[in-house]
């Protein structure tokens, strides 16, 4: 990307005048996509061809190019194209549905294409883009514990959601994929511009993801029985693990509610019966993974194959009934969707730190620009701030959703006729800024990983208190499921389902204030990923996963001279995830800590820095409300983000230290163009809810524009003062 060519505007990416030569296929890299013999970042814009008039397609796609985006993304909605069972309209009746023509147009303009054929697409469509006959077919419907349909109340109309386990539903999906393949397979790279495929969408049980809400479909129960037999080998083994008596395979049934509570301390410990509930929670994760694996196999069979595959997790991903690492064993990459106001800075930060610590390529398949009318109102400044904070904390690619307006949406930078709105200028500047420094190739050094043990996540999910609508509510109000969990100790020393997250949150705050970069690491990630961190901080209580604890001890081992440090607490586990007594090895040189207060975490982090000062960022702000992140190439710092998430106007002093003590940096605000010098320290003016993206050049002067005070407007576009 970068530079100018005919047909583009100054400061934007050049159009892809021709597709790369068909020498190699498309592959995911650590920073983006390799297409033929070139590498491009994951930067896309959403255009729903089926919602636009045909004469708006070309101006809309030209504006996608003018924004600096090399890829156009679109859903392919089952509901829209099916006009009867097995009968599909791809432009024969309605010219707006001509998928081939849309792809051909994108190709002629030099755009790559990212296709999302569902089956679930949401997209604010009635029935989430599924045909009416599918959602009202009882054989396809997910089931509640009493075998009733599970109804989604999301606007614009309530409907019964499908079952991911239903064989009938899966057969219908494959027939739909066959229809899409007839239109799209001839455009798979290198024959055409299609370089990415998404498999399903936001696979969290259609947001009806309460642990005991679904899925009790007969096909799901059969899958559960197979899953348990694979894990425990015999019915007797399952009975022993669950502390129940199953006379036969058919007698095995899933739990329908969390019924393990103690009213008095005199009652026996209830943790011994937890395994059944934790198994049900784990199975529900695997059922989604199995469905996604099956759908990917369908795409391969119908000829939509050979391309990187993507999935997106909705809001509330940490506590969603899905395992990001397991999904990335099936697909190439799993990203997160972002729809946030500026006041949700902490939520955006937390979500991105999880993505950066757990995914092989941190991307946003949906970076919300605007929102549907039934969301909390979001302004242009909200969307821009969210995107910049996400990039600050580790995002490396995004799809602007929506880039072009359509029905049931507001706030896109391009209107439904293909005309740019005023707000498109800020997005163009951001995309050009990312391009000019090849941001997708930069690295954010994160020496500390805060591990999120999945066994505790599952316990929090099983013990929540907010009822069946919690799956939708948590994302809308920015809460995590753990915050709504029961405070019942279940016979342990305390309520693990609450305490594990409190442990993580206290260390996250302490690390932030000490200026130590960190990420949140899903406990299911492959142990090789842990090697990118110097220190792992892990909550541990009376029970723990054997596999994860073994990986932790291997991380701490120093046989090759590269062992890491482990901080864990408050307890050394004595039970495994099956609630069986187990002798766990203490990780080499690990430190067990008791964190009862925020001050305890601060003290531990300070002690850590005293022995390993190189963990610190090397630049800090004198005001505690300011947050900084630094992004580097192989040898030098390149981009510094300065964030003020508070509502206060702050004039803070930035000071270098440690490895940057003697640094002299020439700095340019990449959104406004103003320049200043950081030579040991500099004052920076930050209005409330503002963010700066600053380009760093080492050891040079900025001449007449040099200043020691930079002031910024709330939307992040700075102006020089002083």
N, C-alpha and C positions, 0 to 999 in steps of 0.2 A: 504494500500500500504506500501512498504518499506521492507527492508530485502532481503535475498537471498534464493533461493531454486534451486533445480536441473533444468537445462534448461535455467537459466537466467545468466546474466552477473553481476559482482560485481557492487553494487550501483544502480541497477535498480529494478523496481517492480517485485515481484514474479508473475509467471504465474498463472492464475486461473485454477488450475488443475482439478477442477470440479465446476459446477455451484452450487450456494447456494441451500439449500434444499427448495423445493416448499412450504414454510410455509406462506409467505405473498407475495403480489404483489409488483410491482415497484412503487415508489413514489418519487416525488420531495421533497427535503428538503431545508432549508435555505442556505445550503452550498454545496449541490450536489444531489446525488441520493441514495435512500435506495433500495437495491435489496435483497429481502429475509430478512435475519437478519443482513446484513452488509451495511455499508455506503461507497460509493466511490465518488471521485470527478468527475466532468465532464471534463475528459481528454480523447480525442479521436484523431485518425489519419485517414485521408481520403485515401482510396484505391478504385480505380475504377476497379472492377473485369472485367468489360466488355471491358476494354481497355488494359488488360494485357494478355499475354499468360498464359495458365493454369499452366504450370510448374513454373511460376513466383509467383503464388499466395502464396504458402507456405513460401518461403523465405521472401517475402514481409511482410506477417503477423507475422513471427517470429521477424523481425526487428521492427515491431510495438511494440511488447512486450519488445524488448530490449531497446527501447526508454523509456519504463516505462509507456506505455499507456494501460489502461484496456479495452478500447473500440475501435473498428474499425468502421469507418463511410463510407457509400457508398450511392451514388445516385442509383436509379433504373430508367433508362431512358426509357420513353414511346417510343420514336422514335427508339431506338435500338431494343427493344423487339417486336414491332409490325411489322409484315411482310405483313400484309394485314388487312383490317377492320375486327376486331374480331378474328384475327389469330395472335398468339404470339409465338415467339421462346424463350424458357427459357432453351436452351442447346440442344434441339432436333436436330437442324441443326448446330449451331455454339457453340462449347463447352465453349467458353469464356462467353456465356450468361447464364450459368447454375447458377442461383441465389441460388438454394437449395444447390448445392455443395459448393458454397462459404461460405454460412452460416454454413453448417456442418463442414467445415474446421476450421472456426473461433471457433466454439464450441469445437472441438477436441483440439485446442491449448489453450483453456481457455480464449478466448476473448469474451466480450460482443459485440453486434452489434447495431448500430444506422442506421436506414433505412430512406432514403429521396426519396420517390416515386414521388415527384413533385405534380402536372403535369409539372409546369415550373421548370427547374433545371438550366438553363444557362449552366454552366460547359463548356463554350467555345464551345458548340455544335451548329451546324447549326440548326436554328429555336429554339434555347434554349432547345433542347431535345424533342420538340413536333413533331409529325408526319407531314409530308408535307401536307397530305390531310386535316389536321385540320386547319393549318394556312391559307390555301387557300380556305377554306369553308367560304363563305361570311356570313353565319348565325352565325359563330363563331367569326367573326372579330370585334374588337373594331372600333368605328366610330368617325370620326372628325365632327366638326360642320356642314360641308357640306355633311355628310354621306359617305365620302370616307374612305378607309382603313387607319389605323394609322401604318405607316411603321417604323420598328426598323432598324436603320442603323449600328447596332453593328456587328463587324466581327464574323464569316467569310463571312456572306451573309445577305443582307437586307431581311426582311420578314414582312408581316402584322401581328400585334400582336393580340392575342385573347382578347375578352371582358370578364371581370370577371362577368358581368351581364348576358351574353348570356345563355339562358336555353339550347340551343343546345350544347354549349361547356360544360356546367356542366353535361349534360347527358353523353357525351362522356368521361368525366373525371371519372364518376362513373363506366363505363364499364372498363376503364383502371385499376382503383383500384380493381375491382373484379378479374382481371387477376393477379395482384400483390398478392392479398390475397390468391389465389389458391396456390401460391408458398411459401408464407411467414407465413400464419396464424399458421401453425403447429410449428413454431419456436418462437412464442410469449412466453416470460417468464411467468410462470415457466417451460413450456414444452421445451423451447429452449433459445438461448442466446440473442434474440432481446429484447432490453429494452427501446428503444427510437424511436419515429417516428417524422419526420418533415412533416408539412402540407404546401405544396407549397414552394416557395422560393422567397425572395426579392420582396414581393408583392407590388411593387411601380409602377404598371401599365407598367411593362416591361421597366422601365426607361423613358417612354414617359409620364411624370407625370405633365406637365404643366397644370395649373388649367383649362384652356379653350382648351386643346388639345384633350381630350377624357374624358368621354366616352358618346357619344351621340347615342349609340346603342338603338334601340327601346325598348329592355328589360330594359336597364338602365333608360331610361326616365320614363317607367312605375314604376320602383322601386322608382325613385325620387318622383313621384306623391303620391305613397303610403306613403313614408317617410314624406312628407310635411303634408299630411292629418293626419297622426298619431301625428305630432307635433302640428298642429294648429286646427285640428278637422273638419274644414269646408273649402270650397273653399273661402268663404267670409273672414275667418280668415287668410288664406294665402294671399289674396289680400291686406288686411289691413297691414300685416307684411311687404309685399314686396312693398307697395305703388304703386301697379299696380291693374288693373281690369281684373280678370280672370272670364269669363262667365261660364266656366264649368271646370271639372277636366281635360278634354282633351285639354283645352286651356293652361294649365300650361306647360311651356317650360323652360329648363335651360338657363342661360345666356351663350353667346358664346364668350364674351370678356369682359374685365373690361372697362366700358364706363363711369365711374364716375370721371370726371376731371373738374376742374375749371380753366378758363383762367384769370379771374380777381377776385379781392376781393369783387367786387360788386355783384357777382352772389350768389344765395342762397346756403346754406350749402348742400353738397352732401352726407354727412354721413347718412342722413335720409333714403337713398335708399341702404345702404350697406347691409342690412339684406339679400336680395336676393342672393348677392354674397357670403356672409359668410355661408348662408345655403347650397349653391352649394358646397363650399369647405368642409363643415362638412359632407355633404352627401357622397362625394367622399371618405372620410375616412371610413364612415360606410359601403359603398358598398364593400370595401376591407374586412372589418371585417365580413360582411355578407357572402362573398364568402368563406372566411377561415372557418367560422362556418359551412357552408354547406359542405365543403370538409371534415372537421373533422367528421361530421355526416355520410358522405359516408364511411369513413374508419371504423367507428363503425358498420355500417350496413353490411359491407362485412366481418367482423370478425377481422379486425386489430384494436383491442380495448383493453382497460385496461392498456395502457402504457402512460407515460408522453409524451406530444406533444410539439413541438418546432417550432418556426419560426425565420427567420433571416431578419433583416432590412439592406438595403444596405448603402453605403456612403451617407451622406446628410440626415440622419435620422430625425433630428430635424425639418426640413422643408419638409420632405416627406409627401405625402397625406395619412398618416396612423397614427393611434393613438396607441402607444405602450401599454398604460394602458388598452384601450378597447380590444386590441388583447389578453392581458393577462386575460381578463374576459372569453375568449373563449378557449385559450390554456393554458398550464401550464407555459411556459416561452418563452419570446421573447428576442433574443440577437442581437448583431451587428456583421457585417463583418468588418475585418481590413485588408487593403492593403495600407501600408504607408511607405514612406522613412523616414530616421532619421530627415530630415529637417522639417518634419510635426509633430514635437513633440507637438505643441500647439493643432493641430487638434486631435491627439490621446488622449491627456489629456481631451479636451473638450468633445469628444464623450464618453469617459469612465466615466467621471463625470456625464454625462446625464444618461448613462446606470445604473451606481451605484445608482443614485438618483431616478430612475423611474421603474426599473425592480425588480421582486422579487428574481431573481438569476442572477447576472451579468455574462453572458457567451458570448463567441465568437464562434458561430457555424462555422465560417470560420476565422481562424487566418492565414492570407496569408503567406505561406513560398514560396517565388518565386512569379510568376505571369504568366499570358498568355503573349505571345510575343507582343501583341499590347498595353499592359500597359506601363507606364513609367518604365524603367528598375529598378528592385529592387535587391539589393545584399543581401547575407546572413546576413550581419550586420544590414541592414535595418529591416529585418523581426524579428531578435532577439531583437533589440532595441525596436521595436514597441510592441512586446509581453511583455517585461519587464516593459515598461512604462504603458501599460494597466493594468498589475497586480499591479503596484505601486498605481494607482488611483482607484482601486476597482474591477478589474476583478477577478472572482473566478473560471473560467473554460474556456477551449478552445478546439477546434477541429483543429488540424494542417492540413491546406488545401493548398497544398497537402503534405501528408506525403510521398507518393510514386509517382514518376514521371509518366507521360503519355503524349500522344500527346497533342499539343497546350498548353504546360506548360514547364516552366524551373524553376530550383532552389529548388526542393524538396530534403530533406535530404537522401532519399532512391531512387535509380534509378529504372527503369522499370523492371529490372531483379531481384530486391529484394536485391541489394547490398547497404550497407551503404556508403554514401559519407563522406568525412572528416568533413563536417559541422554538421553531425548528432551528433558528440560528444558534441557540445555546447548545442544542444537541450536536449540531455540526461542529461547533468549537470543541466540545468534549471528545467527539470521535476523532477529529483531526489531532487533538492533543495526544490521545492514546496511540494513534498511528505514528506521530512524529518521533516518539521515543521508543516505538516498538514495545509498548507496555506489556503485551501478552508474553514477551520473552523475559521480562524482569522477574526477580525473585524477592519475596519478603522473607527475610531471615527470621525463623521462629524456633529459637533454641528450646522452648518449653512447650510440652504438650500436656493438656489437661484431659485425662481419659474419662470417657463416659461409659461405665460398664453396662452392657446391654441387659444383664440379668437384673440390675436395679431399675433400668428403664422399664422393663416388663412388669416389675413389681409395682412401680408407680402407675402404670397403665391399668393394671388389674384392680387397684385399690382406689381409683378416683371416685369422686362423690357427686359430680355435676350432671350425671344423667346422659341420656342418649343424644342430646343436642350439643354436647361438649365438643365433639369433633369439629363442628363448624364454629362454635363460639370462641375456642381458644385462639384461633388465628385472627379473628376479627378484633379481639380485645388485647392481643399481644401476650397472653399468658402461656405458660407451659403446663402440661398435664400434672406434673409433680406438685404444682402449687395448689391443686385441688384434690390431692390424695388424702386418704384417711390418716389420722395420727395414731392409729392402733399399733402397738408395738409387736403384735402377733407372736409374743413370747420372746422376742429378741430384746436386747438392752434398750432399744429405742426404735422409733418408726423409720426404718431404713429408707422407705419409699419417699420420705421427706428429707432425711438427713444427708443422703448422698449428694443431692443437688445443692444443699446449703454449703457443704464442703467445697464443691466446685465453684460456687458463686463467690465465696469468700476469697478463695485463691485468685479468681479472675480479677476481682477488685484490687487485691494486693499487688498483683503483677502489673496491672494497668498503672497504678499510682507509682510503682517503682520504675516504670519505664522498661519493663522486660517484655519483649514480644512473645506471644503465645498463640496457640490454636486449640480448638476443642477437637478431640480425636474420638471417633466412634470406637467403642471397645471391640467391634467386630473386624476392624481393618486388619489387613495382613501385617504380620509383625515386621516385615521388611520396611514398611512405611515409618515405623517408630524410629528407625535409624537416622532419620533426618532431624531428630531432636536430641539435645544434650541431656535434658531432664524430663522425666515423666512424673506427673503428680496424679495420684490415683486414689479415689475414695475406696475404702475397703471396710467391710463389716463382717458379721459372723459367717456369711456364706459368700462364695465367689466361684466363678467359672474356672474349672481346672485348666482348660486350654489357654484362656487369657492369662492366668497366673503363671503358667509355664512360659509363655512368651515374655512375660514381664521379667522373670528370672533370667531368661536368655539375654534380654536387653541389658540387664545389669551386669552380666558376666563380662569379664575383662580379659578373656583369653587371647583376643586379637588386638588388645590395646585400645579398643574403641567402645568399651562398655559405657553405658549411660548411668546417670544417677536416678534413683527412684525414691520418691517421697510418698508414703501411703499412710492411711489412718482412717479412723481412730483405732481399728482393731486388726489383729492378725486373724484371717479366716480359719475356721476349724471345720466348716461344712462345705461340701461342693454344691453345685447347682441342683443336684438331686436331693439335697438335704441329707446327704450321707456323711458321716465323720470322715475327715480327710486330713492327713498331715501335709501341710503346705510348707514349701521351702521359703525361707526368708531371702529375698533378693540380695545379692552381694552389696554390702555397704549401704543398704537401704536405710532410710530414716523413717521411723514410725512416729506420727505426730498426732496430738489431740488438739483439735480445733474447736474450741467452745465459743470463741468470740472473733469478731473481725480483726481485733488486735493480734490474736494468735497467728493468723495467716500473715499479717504484715511482718511480724517478728521472724517467722520462718523464711519469708522471702528475703528479708534483710540479711539474715544469716547466710543464705544461699549466695547472695551477691558479695558478701564479704570474702567468700572463698573462690567465687567465680565471677569477678566483676565484668568479664567480657560478655556475660549474658545480657547486659543492659544495651539499649538501643544505640547509645553514643550521642544522642541529642535529646534534650528535655526542655519542657516549658516550665517557667517559674510558677505559673498559675495552675492549680490542681484541676481546673475545669477543662483545660486544653488537652486534646489527645493527638498523638503524632504516630504516623507510620512511615517507614522508609522502604523504598524498593530499589534494588540494586541489580547491576549486571554482574559479570564474572569478577570484576575488580573494583568497581566504584559505585557510590550511591548515585542514583539518577533522578528519582522522583520522591519528594517529601509531601505528604498530606498533613495539613494542619486543620484540626476540627474543633469547633466550639459547639457542643451539643446543648449547652445551657441556653436559657433565655436572656442571660446577662451579656452586656457589651463588655468585652475583655480586651485590655491591652496587656499582652503577655510578653515576656522576654524569653526568646529561644537561646539556649546555650549548648555548645558542643562539649563533649567530655570523652573520656576513654579513648577509643581508637580514632576519634575525630577531634581530639583536643587542639591540635595545631591546624585544623582545616580552615581554609578560606574558600567559601563557596559563593559563586555568582549564581543568583537565583532569579528565575523568571516565573511569574504567575501565568500558567498556561491557559487560563480562561480569559485573562484581560490583557496580557502582554507586558505589564509593568515589571520592572526589575529592581533588585536591591542586592546587597551584599551581606552575607553572614560571615563575620570574621571573629570567631569566638563567641559572639552573642549579637542579637539583634532584637529590636522591639517589633511586635507585629500586632496589628489592630484587627480584632475579630468580633464583629457584631454577633448577636445571639443567633443560634441555628445557622451558622455559616461554615463553609469548608473551602480550603484552598488546595489546589494541585500545583505544586511548585517544581519546576525543572531545575536540576542542579548541574552546574558546570564547575569543575574543580580548578582552583588556582588562577582564575582570570579576573580581570576588572571589568566593570560594566560602564565605565566612563562617566559621561555627564548625567546618566540616569540613576547613578548610585544614590542610595538612601538608606537610612537606618530605621525607617518606620514605613510599614505598608498597611494601608487600611482597606477593608473589604466590605462590599455590600452583602446583604443577607443571602443572595442567590449564589454567592461564591465568585462573582465576577469583580475582581479587585480594582482599586484605584490608588495611585501612589499619593502619599501625603508626607509633609515634612520638608 
